[in-house]
């Protein structure tokens, strides 16, 4: 799947091959030679099932799952599912506790991972097997458009008092069921170890860029210059214009097609830059502390855009 033709003269073939090798390394084996053929088509949503006590039987709802968004499948959510703000939690602590308990119960049933409310309002905390598992799940779940963050070997997923069983709670439980299914059931131990080595090497060269966190759900005024600078740098290098979306830590970039957004999203994650998409809009992280001036993200977007152009994707 290398680059061919006159466009190849504009890119570094060795750099492209290294990027492709990293992408294949983090994908389950069945996708490694065919990820560009995966279609972002949903299989539909599984209905809720209940046990004899009337509780949702989360572990009995799925026999199979859609393709991973990481591999080019449809993201589980059309728009980002974010954690509740501190104000929302404080306004309804009982509703928040109830939703968090149900999310944790569902996570444990579908993944055999222990979960409990995070010390930070708006999140539940999942104890993963190790830091590699947590890091892979972070990347895979983010691409499914569900907010996630990692602290060592723990993974945080969103919760809120307004989360409903059939909607947001189900979204969180489904996405951890889907991603752990692929991590544990489709990737052998040797591959999981190799991913750990890859993540360590990438972090040593350039730590993962994640979006800056917001505790009130809004973009901080102090961060506006960072968004503007990153958008201007990317537009100058690629011609991609910023979208009208306003997320606290994500800059949207309007891509020419769904295929282009998927291709660049995967390539960015393989470059150790967290990314996701909503339809044709590619979202890249803005983090003034971790990536001052957006230099690393801008360079990564410019590089993968050159590769995508050479492949005829953009």
Secondary structure, DSSP 8 states (H G I E B T S, - for coil): ----SGGGGGS-HHHHHHHHHHHHHHS-GGGTTTGGG------------B-TTSSB-GGGS-S-----GGGT---S-SS-B----HHHHHHTHHHHHHHHHHHHHHHHHHH---EEE-SSTTEEEEE-SSHHHHHHHHHHHHHTTB-EEEETTEEEEE--TT--IIIIIHHHHHHHHHHHHHHHHSS-HHHHHHHHHHHHHHHHHS--B-----SSSS--GGGHHHHHHHHHHHHHHH---B-S---SSEEEEE-SSHHHHHHHHHHHHHTTB-EEEETTEEEEE--TTTSGGGHHHHHHHHHHHHHHHHTT--
